[in-house]
Amino acid sequence: MSGGKMRNWWRGLGYGLAVFAGLIAVLWAVFATPDIPVATLKAKYANEASQFVELSPGTTIHFRDEGPPDGFPVVLVHGSDASLHTWEPWMQRLTAKGYRVVTLDLPAHGLSGPTPQGLYTGAAYAGIVEQLVDRLGLKRFALGGNSMGGGVAWRYAVAHPERLSALILVDASGKPMPKGSSPPLGFRLARIPVARDILATVTPRVIFEESFAQSISNQAIATPAMIDRYWELHLYPGNRRATVQRFGQYSGNDGAAGKLGSLTVPTLILWGREDKLIPVSVAQWFNSQIKGSRVTILDGIGHIPMEEAPDRSLAPVLELLSATQIPSQSARANRSSLRAQNRKA
C-alpha cells in the first residue's frame, strides 16, 4: 500500500471511529436514566417500620424489625437487584403467627446506598448481616435468603453456626462455577470501562420489566407497581455504579462453598421448579453439601417463591421453624440483651 493510500486508510479509520464515538455519545445522552432523589424514594418506599442505622462510618442500612419484640427472630436477606420489600408477603404471615421478622436492604440495594469501601462480595454482605444482628442484640435466630441473599445466608451460617437455629435457602446462589468457564455476560461487561459506564447510567424500565418476567413463573405478580419498585430503587443515587462494581467483583468461586460440609444447622432448601436463573438441579447440589438438609421443590414457581406463592412457599418454612425454635429461656436472653442495649442507646 502506497504512502498516500495508507494515510487515506488511517484517515478513514479515524473518521469512522469518530462517527461511532459520536453515535455512542448521542445514544448515551438520549437513553441515560437519571438518579431519583433519596427523599423521593424514601417517601414512596419507606414506611413506619423503616429504620436507618449507620453500621460503620458512611455505611447506613435500611432495615425493618417487625412483629412482637419478644417473638422468635427470623432474619431474611433479599437477592440481587431486589430489596427488603420482596419479603413482605412472608413478613405479614410470620408476624401474624408471633414471629419477629428482621429484613434489610443490603448496601447498594433498596434504600441502602453504596459503601465507602465499595466492596459488595458475598463475604462483605455476610459481614453486614453480622453487624446488624449484633446491633439488634440477637443471640440466636433463624436466617433465610433468596438468590444472592441465599449465598449471603449460608456464608453467615458457615462463619457463625452457633448463632442459628435454622437456615432457609430460597433459590440460593453459591454453587461454584466450573473451572475455565466464563462468567455471565453482565459480569464480563462490568469489567470493560465503556460498557461499565453505560451499565451505570443507561437503565430503561423495560430492562427490568423483561428481566422480572423471565425470573418468575407466576406472571400475575408482575404488576406495574412491582416493576416500578424494582426499577426505581435501582435508581437510588450511587446504587447503579455500585452494582456494576459488584458484578466486576464476582469471582465464580471464592472457596467458601467448600465449607458447606461442616454445617449442622437444620436447613431447608426451597426451590421453584421453573427457576430459569438458578436451575432446580442446584437444590440437589446444596442438599448433597449440607448434611441433614431437606429439600422442597415448588411446581409452577420460578425464582422468587416468596412473592410468587407466599402461602405455599412459607408452609415448609413454618414446619422448620416450629421444629427448631429455641427454648424460652434463650428467647428471654434475646429480649434482655435488646432491652439493655436500648437503655445504653
C-alpha contacts under 8 A as a table, 3 or more apart, distances in Angstrom:
res1	aa1	res2	aa2	distance
1	M	5	K	6.17
1	M	6	M	6.19
2	S	5	K	5.25
2	S	6	M	6.08
3	G	6	M	5.05
3	G	7	R	6.18
4	G	7	R	5.18
4	G	8	N	6.23
5	K	8	N	5.00
5	K	9	W	6.05
6	M	9	W	5.01
6	M	10	W	6.27
7	R	10	W	5.22
7	R	11	R	6.00
8	N	11	R	4.89
8	N	12	G	5.99
9	W	12	G	5.09
9	W	13	L	6.11
10	W	13	L	4.96
10	W	14	G	6.04
11	R	14	G	5.14
11	R	15	Y	6.15
12	G	15	Y	5.03
12	G	16	G	6.08
13	L	16	G	5.06
13	L	17	L	6.17
14	G	17	L	5.15
14	G	18	A	6.10
15	Y	18	A	5.06
15	Y	19	V	6.19
16	G	19	V	5.13
16	G	20	F	6.12
17	L	20	F	4.96
17	L	21	A	6.00
18	A	21	A	5.07
18	A	22	G	6.03
19	V	22	G	5.00
19	V	23	L	6.09
20	F	23	L	5.05
20	F	24	I	6.22
21	A	24	I	5.08
21	A	25	A	6.15
22	G	25	A	5.00
22	G	26	V	6.18
23	L	26	V	5.11
23	L	27	L	6.15
24	I	27	L	5.14
24	I	28	W	5.90
25	A	28	W	4.97
25	A	29	A	6.12
26	V	29	A	5.10
26	V	30	V	6.17
27	L	30	V	5.07
27	L	31	F	5.96
28	W	31	F	5.40
28	W	32	A	5.45
28	W	198	I	7.30
28	W	202	V	7.00
29	A	32	A	5.52
31	F	202	V	5.85
31	F	203	T	7.75
31	F	204	P	7.26
32	A	201	T	5.38
32	A	202	V	4.27
32	A	203	T	6.81
32	A	204	P	7.97
33	T	201	T	5.88
33	T	202	V	5.32
33	T	203	T	5.62
33	T	204	P	6.71
34	P	201	T	7.25
34	P	235	L	7.36
35	D	235	L	4.84
35	D	236	Y	5.94
35	D	237	P	5.37
36	I	40	T	6.85
36	I	41	L	6.88
36	I	232	E	7.24
36	I	235	L	5.61
36	I	236	Y	5.74
36	I	237	P	6.67
37	P	40	T	5.36
37	P	41	L	6.53
37	P	236	Y	6.92
37	P	237	P	6.92
38	V	41	L	5.19
38	V	42	K	6.11
38	V	111	L	7.88
38	V	236	Y	6.36
38	V	237	P	7.03
39	A	42	K	5.16
39	A	43	A	6.08
40	T	43	A	5.21
40	T	44	K	6.47
41	L	44	K	5.22
41	L	45	Y	5.83
41	L	46	A	7.64
41	L	111	L	7.47
41	L	232	E	7.67
41	L	233	L	7.07
41	L	236	Y	7.37
42	K	45	Y	5.23
42	K	46	A	4.91
42	K	111	L	7.02
43	A	46	A	6.12
45	Y	111	L	7.94
45	Y	229	R	7.98
46	A	49	A	7.76
46	A	50	S	5.62
46	A	111	L	7.91
47	N	50	S	5.31
49	A	64	R	5.49
49	A	65	D	6.84
49	A	66	E	6.87
50	S	62	H	6.70
50	S	63	F	5.91
50	S	64	R	5.03
50	S	65	D	7.91
51	Q	62	H	5.72
51	Q	63	F	5.40
51	Q	64	R	5.96
52	F	60	T	6.37
52	F	61	I	5.47
52	F	62	H	4.61
52	F	63	F	6.35
53	V	60	T	5.35
53	V	61	I	5.40
53	V	62	H	6.78
53	V	63	F	7.91
54	E	57	P	6.76
54	E	58	G	7.05
54	E	59	T	5.55
54	E	60	T	4.10
54	E	61	I	6.34
55	L	59	T	5.84
55	L	60	T	6.08
55	L	61	I	7.17
55	L	128	I	7.92
55	L	131	Q	6.61
55	L	132	L	7.16
56	S	59	T	5.30
56	S	60	T	7.41
58	G	115	T	6.31
58	G	116	P	6.06
59	T	107	P	7.70
59	T	113	G	7.74
59	T	114	P	7.38
59	T	115	T	5.22
59	T	116	P	7.05
60	T	107	P	7.98
60	T	112	S	6.29
60	T	113	G	7.19
61	I	104	L	7.16
61	I	105	D	6.44
61	I	106	L	6.96
61	I	107	P	6.79
61	I	111	L	7.56
61	I	112	S	4.94
61	I	113	G	7.65
62	H	104	L	5.85
62	H	105	D	5.48
62	H	106	L	7.96
62	H	110	G	7.85
62	H	111	L	5.78
62	H	112	S	5.33
63	F	84	L	7.54
63	F	102	V	7.13
63	F	103	T	5.60
63	F	104	L	4.03
63	F	105	D	6.16
64	R	101	V	7.86
64	R	102	V	5.63
64	R	103	T	5.37
64	R	104	L	6.35
65	D	100	R	7.08
65	D	101	V	5.82
65	D	102	V	4.50
65	D	103	T	6.74
66	E	69	P	7.61
66	E	91	M	7.85
66	E	95	T	6.98
66	E	100	R	5.73
66	E	101	V	5.22
66	E	102	V	6.38
67	G	71	G	7.08
67	G	95	T	4.61
67	G	96	A	7.48
67	G	98	G	6.62
67	G	99	Y	6.04
67	G	100	R	4.54
67	G	101	V	6.18
68	P	71	G	5.03
68	P	95	T	7.07
68	P	98	G	6.12
68	P	99	Y	6.52
68	P	100	R	5.48
69	P	100	R	6.17
69	P	335	R	7.52
70	D	100	R	7.18
70	D	331	A	7.23
70	D	332	R	7.64
70	D	335	R	6.06
71	G	98	G	5.59
71	G	99	Y	4.63
71	G	100	R	4.75
71	G	331	A	7.87
72	F	98	G	7.58
72	F	99	Y	5.12
72	F	100	R	5.54
72	F	141	F	6.97
72	F	325	Q	7.31
72	F	331	A	6.81
73	P	99	Y	6.19
73	P	100	R	4.64
73	P	101	V	5.76
73	P	102	V	7.15
73	P	138	L	7.67
73	P	140	R	7.75
73	P	141	F	5.08
73	P	142	A	6.42
74	V	99	Y	7.01
74	V	100	R	6.13
74	V	101	V	4.88
74	V	102	V	6.16
74	V	141	F	5.81
74	V	142	A	4.75
74	V	143	L	5.85
74	V	144	G	7.58
75	V	101	V	5.92
75	V	102	V	4.69
75	V	103	T	5.91
75	V	141	F	7.18
75	V	142	A	6.20
75	V	143	L	4.84
75	V	144	G	6.25
76	L	87	W	7.28
76	L	101	V	7.54
76	L	102	V	6.37
76	L	103	T	5.14
76	L	104	L	7.38
76	L	143	L	5.94
76	L	144	G	4.77
76	L	145	G	5.54
77	V	84	L	7.16
77	V	103	T	6.39
77	V	104	L	6.54
77	V	105	D	7.78
77	V	106	L	7.84
77	V	143	L	7.95
77	V	144	G	6.21
77	V	145	G	4.47
77	V	146	N	6.56
77	V	149	G	4.84
77	V	150	G	7.10
77	V	152	V	7.60
77	V	153	A	7.14
78	H	82	A	6.09
78	H	83	S	5.76
78	H	84	L	5.91
78	H	86	T	6.75
78	H	87	W	7.46
78	H	104	L	7.74
78	H	105	D	7.38
78	H	106	L	7.78
78	H	145	G	5.90
78	H	146	N	5.47
78	H	147	S	7.32
78	H	148	M	7.17
78	H	149	G	4.85
78	H	150	G	7.79
79	G	82	A	5.45
79	G	83	S	7.32
79	G	145	G	7.28
79	G	146	N	5.27
79	G	147	S	4.85
79	G	148	M	4.49
79	G	149	G	4.59
79	G	150	G	7.36
80	S	147	S	7.04
80	S	148	M	5.49
80	S	149	G	7.31
81	D	109	H	6.27
81	D	230	Y	7.12
81	D	234	H	6.85
82	A	85	H	7.81
82	A	86	T	6.85
82	A	109	H	6.62
82	A	110	G	6.87
82	A	230	Y	6.23
83	S	86	T	6.00
83	S	104	L	7.46
83	S	105	D	5.33
83	S	106	L	7.58
83	S	109	H	5.97
83	S	110	G	4.81
83	S	230	Y	7.80
84	L	87	W	5.84
84	L	88	E	7.49
84	L	103	T	5.55
84	L	104	L	5.29
84	L	105	D	5.36
84	L	110	G	7.23
85	H	88	E	5.35
86	T	89	P	7.51
86	T	306	M	7.33
86	T	307	E	6.43
87	W	90	W	5.42
87	W	91	M	5.88
87	W	103	T	7.44
87	W	306	M	6.60
87	W	307	E	7.32
88	E	91	M	4.81
88	E	92	Q	6.02
89	P	92	Q	5.51
89	P	93	R	6.62
89	P	306	M	6.62
89	P	307	E	6.45
89	P	310	P	5.84
90	W	93	R	5.21
90	W	94	L	5.93
90	W	306	M	6.41
90	W	310	P	6.19
90	W	311	D	7.98
90	W	314	L	6.78
91	M	94	L	5.13
91	M	95	T	5.94
91	M	101	V	6.23
92	Q	95	T	5.52
92	Q	96	A	6.19
93	R	96	A	5.15
93	R	97	K	6.52
94	L	97	K	5.17
94	L	98	G	6.58
94	L	99	Y	5.39
94	L	100	R	7.56
94	L	101	V	7.22
95	T	98	G	4.99
95	T	99	Y	4.75
95	T	100	R	6.00
95	T	101	V	6.68
96	A	99	Y	7.33
105	D	109	H	5.63
105	D	110	G	5.47
105	D	111	L	6.49
105	D	112	S	5.69
106	L	109	H	5.48
106	L	110	G	7.53
106	L	112	S	6.39
106	L	125	Y	6.84
106	L	128	I	7.49
107	P	112	S	5.16
107	P	113	G	5.60
107	P	114	P	5.37
107	P	115	T	6.52
107	P	120	Y	7.50
107	P	125	Y	7.73
108	A	111	L	7.92
108	A	112	S	5.74
108	A	113	G	4.66
108	A	114	P	4.47
108	A	115	T	7.51
108	A	238	G	7.26
108	A	239	N	4.50
108	A	240	R	7.56
108	A	242	A	5.99
108	A	243	T	6.65
109	H	112	S	5.60
109	H	113	G	6.61
109	H	233	L	7.11
109	H	234	H	6.81
109	H	239	N	6.48
110	G	113	G	7.65
110	G	233	L	5.08
110	G	234	H	6.88
110	G	236	Y	7.37
111	L	233	L	6.95
111	L	236	Y	7.06
113	G	236	Y	7.01
113	G	237	P	7.11
113	G	238	G	6.53
113	G	239	N	6.00
114	P	118	G	6.81
114	P	238	G	6.05
114	P	239	N	5.89
114	P	242	A	6.05
115	T	118	G	5.30
115	T	119	L	7.31
118	G	242	A	6.84
118	G	245	Q	7.35
119	L	124	A	6.48
119	L	245	Q	7.89
119	L	246	R	7.21
120	Y	124	A	5.85
120	Y	125	Y	6.45
120	Y	242	A	7.84
120	Y	245	Q	7.47
120	Y	246	R	5.10
120	Y	249	Q	7.34
121	T	124	A	5.08
121	T	125	Y	6.25
121	T	246	R	6.60
121	T	249	Q	6.63
121	T	250	Y	7.07
122	G	125	Y	5.14
122	G	126	A	6.15
122	G	148	M	7.73
122	G	151	G	6.61
122	G	152	V	5.31
122	G	155	R	7.37
123	A	126	A	5.05
123	A	127	G	6.34
123	A	152	V	6.97
123	A	155	R	6.76
124	A	127	G	5.03
124	A	128	I	6.56
125	Y	128	I	4.94
125	Y	129	V	6.49
125	Y	152	V	6.22
126	A	129	V	5.11
126	A	130	E	6.27
126	A	152	V	5.16
126	A	153	A	6.88
126	A	155	R	6.34
126	A	156	Y	5.30
127	G	130	E	4.94
127	G	131	Q	6.22
127	G	156	Y	7.70
128	I	131	Q	5.13
128	I	132	L	6.23
129	V	132	L	5.19
129	V	133	V	6.19
129	V	156	Y	7.71
130	E	133	V	5.47
130	E	134	D	6.10
130	E	156	Y	7.45
131	Q	134	D	5.18
131	Q	135	R	6.08
132	L	135	R	4.97
132	L	136	L	6.22
133	V	136	L	4.99
133	V	137	G	6.11
133	V	138	L	5.38
134	D	137	G	4.99
134	D	138	L	6.10
134	D	139	K	7.80
135	R	138	L	7.89
136	L	338	L	6.34
137	G	334	N	6.67
137	G	337	S	5.70
137	G	338	L	5.02
137	G	341	Q	7.19
138	L	141	F	6.81
138	L	334	N	5.75
138	L	337	S	7.78
138	L	338	L	7.44
139	K	163	R	6.12
139	K	333	A	7.81
139	K	334	N	5.83
140	R	162	E	7.73
140	R	163	R	4.59
140	R	164	L	5.45
140	R	165	S	6.57
140	R	326	I	7.96
140	R	330	S	7.89
140	R	334	N	7.46
141	F	163	R	6.53
141	F	164	L	5.17
141	F	165	S	5.68
141	F	166	A	7.32
142	A	164	L	5.51
142	A	165	S	5.29
142	A	166	A	4.68
142	A	167	L	6.00
142	A	168	I	7.80
142	A	321	L	7.64
143	L	153	A	6.46
143	L	164	L	6.88
143	L	166	A	6.36
143	L	167	L	5.11
143	L	168	I	6.20
144	G	149	G	7.81
144	G	150	G	6.60
144	G	153	A	6.10
144	G	167	L	5.71
144	G	168	I	4.25
144	G	169	L	5.84
144	G	170	V	7.36
145	G	148	M	7.47
145	G	149	G	4.34
145	G	150	G	3.75
145	G	151	G	7.24
145	G	152	V	7.11
145	G	153	A	5.57
145	G	168	I	6.45
145	G	169	L	5.54
145	G	170	V	5.93
145	G	172	A	7.02
146	N	149	G	4.80
146	N	150	G	4.56
146	N	151	G	7.89
146	N	169	L	6.35
146	N	170	V	4.50
146	N	171	D	5.77
146	N	172	A	5.44
146	N	304	I	7.36
147	S	150	G	5.08
147	S	151	G	6.73
147	S	170	V	6.44
147	S	171	D	5.19
147	S	172	A	4.03
147	S	173	S	5.04
147	S	278	I	7.98
147	S	303	H	7.68
148	M	151	G	5.07
148	M	152	V	6.42
148	M	172	A	6.24
148	M	173	S	5.24
148	M	174	G	7.76
149	G	152	V	4.85
149	G	153	A	6.06
149	G	172	A	7.03
149	G	173	S	7.68
150	G	153	A	4.91
150	G	154	W	6.30
150	G	168	I	7.71
150	G	169	L	5.17
150	G	170	V	6.21
150	G	171	D	7.20
150	G	172	A	4.31
150	G	173	S	6.02
150	G	174	G	7.94
151	G	154	W	5.48
151	G	155	R	6.23
151	G	172	A	5.78
151	G	173	S	4.95
151	G	174	G	5.23
152	V	155	R	5.20
152	V	156	Y	6.27
153	A	156	Y	5.17
153	A	157	A	6.19
153	A	167	L	7.50
153	A	169	L	7.52
154	W	157	A	4.75
154	W	158	V	6.10
154	W	167	L	7.41
154	W	169	L	7.65
154	W	260	L	7.84
155	R	158	V	5.18
155	R	159	A	6.40
155	R	256	A	7.01
156	Y	159	A	5.15
156	Y	160	H	5.91
156	Y	161	P	7.74
157	A	160	H	5.10
157	A	161	P	4.85
157	A	163	R	7.99
157	A	164	L	6.99
157	A	167	L	7.42
157	A	263	L	7.48
157	A	265	V	7.74
158	V	161	P	5.84
158	V	259	K	6.70
158	V	260	L	6.63
158	V	262	S	7.42
158	V	263	L	6.33
160	H	163	R	5.69
160	H	164	L	7.34
161	P	164	L	5.54
161	P	263	L	7.06
161	P	264	T	7.66
161	P	265	V	6.43
162	E	165	S	7.97
164	L	167	L	7.06
164	L	265	V	6.79
165	S	265	V	6.56
165	S	266	P	6.93
165	S	324	T	5.98
165	S	325	Q	6.67
165	S	326	I	6.96
166	A	265	V	5.79
166	A	266	P	4.96
166	A	267	T	5.82
166	A	268	L	7.92
166	A	320	L	7.40
166	A	321	L	7.07
166	A	324	T	6.62
167	L	265	V	6.55
167	L	266	P	6.22
167	L	267	T	4.64
167	L	268	L	6.33
168	I	267	T	5.81
168	I	268	L	4.91
168	I	269	I	6.17
168	I	270	L	7.32
168	I	317	V	7.41
169	L	172	A	5.47
169	L	267	T	7.53
169	L	268	L	6.20
169	L	269	I	4.90
169	L	270	L	5.97
170	V	269	I	6.23
170	V	270	L	4.77
170	V	271	W	5.81
170	V	304	I	7.89
170	V	305	P	7.57
171	D	269	I	7.69
171	D	270	L	6.31
171	D	271	W	4.92
171	D	272	G	6.93
171	D	275	D	7.78
171	D	278	I	6.66
171	D	280	V	7.83
171	D	283	A	7.34
171	D	303	H	6.14
171	D	304	I	7.51
172	A	278	I	7.63
173	S	278	I	7.20
174	G	253	N	7.90
174	G	257	A	6.82
175	K	253	N	7.87
175	K	257	A	7.00
175	K	282	V	7.05
175	K	285	W	7.63
175	K	286	F	7.75
176	P	252	G	5.78
176	P	253	N	4.80
176	P	257	A	7.14
177	M	181	S	6.73
177	M	252	G	5.21
177	M	253	N	6.26
178	P	181	S	5.70
183	P	187	F	6.07
183	P	188	R	6.33
183	P	252	G	6.82
184	P	187	F	5.53
184	P	188	R	6.52
185	L	188	R	5.10
185	L	189	L	6.13
186	G	189	L	5.15
186	G	190	A	6.26
186	G	247	F	7.14
187	F	190	A	5.16
187	F	191	R	7.08
187	F	244	V	8.00
187	F	247	F	4.77
187	F	248	G	5.75
187	F	250	Y	6.98
188	R	191	R	5.59
188	R	192	I	7.27
188	R	247	F	7.95
188	R	248	G	7.23
189	L	192	I	5.34
189	L	195	A	5.70
189	L	196	R	6.38
190	A	193	P	7.51
190	A	195	A	6.58
190	A	196	R	4.84
190	A	199	L	7.62
190	A	244	V	5.46
190	A	245	Q	7.03
190	A	247	F	5.92
190	A	248	G	5.09
191	R	195	A	7.83
191	R	196	R	6.57
191	R	248	G	5.47
192	I	195	A	5.38
192	I	196	R	5.72
193	P	196	R	5.00
193	P	197	D	6.36
194	V	197	D	5.25
194	V	198	I	6.40
195	A	198	I	5.08
195	A	199	L	6.13
196	R	199	L	5.21
196	R	200	A	6.26
196	R	244	V	6.47
197	D	200	A	5.10
197	D	201	T	6.39
197	D	241	R	7.87
198	I	201	T	5.30
198	I	202	V	5.49
199	L	202	V	5.73
199	L	203	T	7.04
199	L	240	R	7.53
199	L	241	R	7.76
199	L	244	V	6.92
200	A	203	T	7.58
200	A	240	R	4.94
200	A	241	R	4.74
200	A	243	T	7.86
200	A	244	V	6.53
201	T	240	R	7.25
201	T	241	R	7.86
203	T	207	I	7.12
204	P	207	I	5.83
204	P	208	F	7.59
205	R	208	F	5.44
205	R	209	E	6.34
205	R	227	I	7.91
205	R	228	D	7.73
205	R	231	W	6.12
206	V	209	E	4.80
206	V	210	E	6.06
207	I	210	E	5.34
207	I	211	S	6.00
208	F	211	S	4.97
208	F	212	F	5.81
208	F	227	I	6.65
208	F	230	Y	7.13
208	F	231	W	6.05
209	E	212	F	5.37
209	E	213	A	6.24
209	E	222	A	7.97
209	E	227	I	5.87
210	E	213	A	5.14
210	E	214	Q	6.28
211	S	214	Q	5.17
211	S	215	S	6.28
212	F	215	S	5.04
212	F	216	I	6.57
212	F	222	A	7.26
212	F	227	I	7.45
213	A	216	I	5.69
213	A	217	S	7.73
213	A	219	Q	6.59
213	A	222	A	6.75
214	Q	217	S	7.69
214	Q	276	K	7.19
215	S	275	D	6.83
215	S	276	K	6.34
215	S	277	L	6.49
215	S	302	G	6.25
215	S	303	H	5.48
215	S	304	I	7.36
216	I	219	Q	6.46
216	I	274	E	7.79
216	I	275	D	7.04
216	I	301	I	6.84
216	I	302	G	4.38
216	I	303	H	5.56
216	I	304	I	6.40
216	I	308	E	7.27
217	S	274	E	6.36
217	S	275	D	7.59
217	S	300	G	6.33
217	S	301	I	5.14
217	S	302	G	4.65
217	S	303	H	7.79
217	S	308	E	7.63
218	N	221	I	6.41
218	N	300	G	7.39
218	N	301	I	6.36
218	N	302	G	7.23
218	N	308	E	5.69
219	Q	222	A	5.47
220	A	223	T	7.01
221	I	226	M	7.38
221	I	307	E	7.45
221	I	308	E	6.56
222	A	226	M	5.98
222	A	227	I	6.52
223	T	226	M	5.13
223	T	227	I	6.38
224	P	227	I	5.18
224	P	228	D	6.02
225	A	228	D	5.01
225	A	229	R	6.18
226	M	229	R	5.18
226	M	230	Y	6.58
227	I	230	Y	5.35
227	I	231	W	6.10
228	D	231	W	5.11
228	D	232	E	5.63
229	R	232	E	5.40
229	R	233	L	6.01
230	Y	233	L	5.68
230	Y	234	H	6.41
231	W	234	H	5.22
231	W	235	L	6.78
232	E	235	L	5.13
232	E	236	Y	7.14
233	L	236	Y	5.41
234	H	239	N	6.18
234	H	240	R	6.31
235	L	238	G	7.81
235	L	239	N	6.58
235	L	240	R	6.60
236	Y	239	N	5.55
236	Y	240	R	7.62
237	P	240	R	7.56
238	G	241	R	5.63
238	G	242	A	6.20
239	N	242	A	5.00
239	N	243	T	5.99
240	R	243	T	4.96
240	R	244	V	6.38
241	R	244	V	5.12
241	R	245	Q	6.31
242	A	245	Q	4.87
242	A	246	R	6.15
243	T	246	R	4.90
243	T	247	F	6.26
244	V	247	F	5.08
244	V	248	G	6.20
245	Q	248	G	5.00
245	Q	249	Q	6.25
246	R	249	Q	5.08
246	R	250	Y	6.57
247	F	250	Y	5.37
251	S	254	D	6.27
253	N	256	A	7.58
253	N	257	A	7.82
254	D	257	A	7.68
255	G	258	G	5.82
255	G	259	K	7.99
256	A	259	K	5.76
256	A	260	L	7.57
257	A	260	L	5.41
258	G	261	G	6.95
259	K	262	S	5.66
259	K	263	L	7.58
260	L	263	L	5.57
260	L	289	Q	5.82
260	L	290	I	5.81
261	G	289	Q	5.25
261	G	290	I	5.34
261	G	291	K	6.66
262	S	290	I	7.53
263	L	290	I	6.04
263	L	291	K	6.87
264	T	290	I	7.35
264	T	291	K	6.39
264	T	292	G	7.39
266	P	292	G	7.05
266	P	293	S	6.35
266	P	320	L	7.93
266	P	324	T	7.59
267	T	290	I	7.71
267	T	292	G	7.43
267	T	293	S	4.77
267	T	294	R	6.39
268	L	293	S	5.89
268	L	294	R	5.10
268	L	295	V	5.98
268	L	296	T	7.48
268	L	316	P	7.97
268	L	317	V	7.29
268	L	320	L	7.28
269	I	283	A	6.38
269	I	286	F	7.47
269	I	287	N	7.22
269	I	293	S	7.04
269	I	294	R	6.03
269	I	295	V	4.67
269	I	296	T	6.23
270	L	283	A	7.47
270	L	295	V	5.98
270	L	296	T	4.97
270	L	297	I	6.05
270	L	298	L	7.62
270	L	313	S	7.62
271	W	275	D	7.64
271	W	280	V	6.39
271	W	283	A	6.62
271	W	295	V	7.88
271	W	296	T	6.42
271	W	297	I	4.94
271	W	298	L	6.06
271	W	302	G	7.91
271	W	303	H	7.49
271	W	305	P	7.39
272	G	275	D	5.36
272	G	280	V	6.86
272	G	297	I	5.84
272	G	298	L	4.81
272	G	299	D	6.38
272	G	300	G	7.07
272	G	301	I	4.52
272	G	302	G	4.65
272	G	303	H	5.90
272	G	304	I	7.53
272	G	305	P	6.30
273	R	279	P	7.66
273	R	280	V	5.56
273	R	297	I	5.96
273	R	298	L	5.67
273	R	299	D	5.27
273	R	300	G	6.44
273	R	301	I	5.95
273	R	302	G	6.38
274	E	279	P	7.73
274	E	280	V	7.49
274	E	299	D	7.13
274	E	300	G	6.03
274	E	301	I	5.42
274	E	302	G	4.53
274	E	303	H	7.39
275	D	278	I	5.95
275	D	279	P	5.56
275	D	280	V	6.51
275	D	301	I	6.97
275	D	302	G	4.02
275	D	303	H	4.65
276	K	279	P	5.89
276	K	302	G	6.91
276	K	303	H	7.04
277	L	303	H	6.75
278	I	282	V	6.92
278	I	303	H	7.39
279	P	282	V	5.89
279	P	283	A	7.90
280	V	283	A	5.47
280	V	284	Q	7.45
280	V	297	I	7.89
281	S	284	Q	5.40
281	S	285	W	6.63
282	V	285	W	4.80
282	V	286	F	6.29
283	A	286	F	5.26
283	A	287	N	6.22
283	A	295	V	7.09
284	Q	287	N	4.84
284	Q	288	S	6.17
284	Q	295	V	7.63
285	W	288	S	5.13
285	W	289	Q	6.40
286	F	289	Q	5.03
286	F	290	I	6.13
287	N	290	I	5.47
287	N	291	K	7.28
287	N	292	G	7.93
287	N	293	S	5.73
287	N	294	R	6.86
287	N	295	V	6.90
288	S	291	K	7.16
290	I	293	S	5.72
296	T	316	P	7.45
298	L	301	I	5.83
298	L	305	P	7.98
298	L	312	R	7.96
298	L	313	S	7.29
301	I	304	I	7.67
301	I	305	P	6.23
301	I	308	E	6.70
301	I	309	A	7.36
302	G	305	P	6.48
302	G	308	E	7.58
304	I	307	E	5.73
304	I	308	E	6.04
305	P	308	E	4.86
305	P	309	A	5.45
305	P	310	P	6.69
305	P	313	S	5.91
306	M	309	A	5.78
306	M	310	P	4.67
306	M	313	S	6.03
306	M	314	L	7.19
307	E	310	P	5.75
309	A	312	R	5.55
309	A	313	S	5.87
310	P	313	S	5.37
310	P	314	L	5.90
311	D	314	L	5.22
311	D	315	A	6.20
312	R	315	A	5.53
312	R	316	P	7.95
313	S	316	P	6.72
313	S	317	V	7.37
314	L	317	V	5.02
314	L	318	L	6.20
315	A	318	L	5.29
315	A	319	E	6.53
316	P	319	E	5.00
316	P	320	L	6.32
317	V	320	L	5.10
317	V	321	L	6.16
318	L	321	L	5.04
318	L	322	S	5.96
319	E	322	S	5.20
319	E	323	A	6.27
320	L	323	A	5.19
320	L	324	T	6.18
321	L	324	T	5.20
321	L	325	Q	5.79
322	S	325	Q	5.85
326	I	330	S	6.37
326	I	331	A	6.86
327	P	330	S	5.60
327	P	331	A	6.65
328	S	331	A	4.93
328	S	332	R	6.23
329	Q	332	R	5.00
329	Q	333	A	6.31
330	S	333	A	4.92
330	S	334	N	6.36
331	A	334	N	5.06
331	A	335	R	6.45
332	R	335	R	5.05
332	R	336	S	6.07
333	A	336	S	5.05
333	A	337	S	6.03
334	N	337	S	5.31
334	N	338	L	6.30
335	R	338	L	5.15
335	R	339	R	6.18
336	S	339	R	5.14
336	S	340	A	6.13
337	S	340	A	5.17
337	S	341	Q	6.22
338	L	341	Q	5.12
338	L	342	N	6.14
339	R	342	N	5.06
339	R	343	R	6.25
340	A	343	R	5.17
340	A	344	K	6.43
341	Q	344	K	5.12
341	Q	345	A	6.28
342	N	345	A	5.03
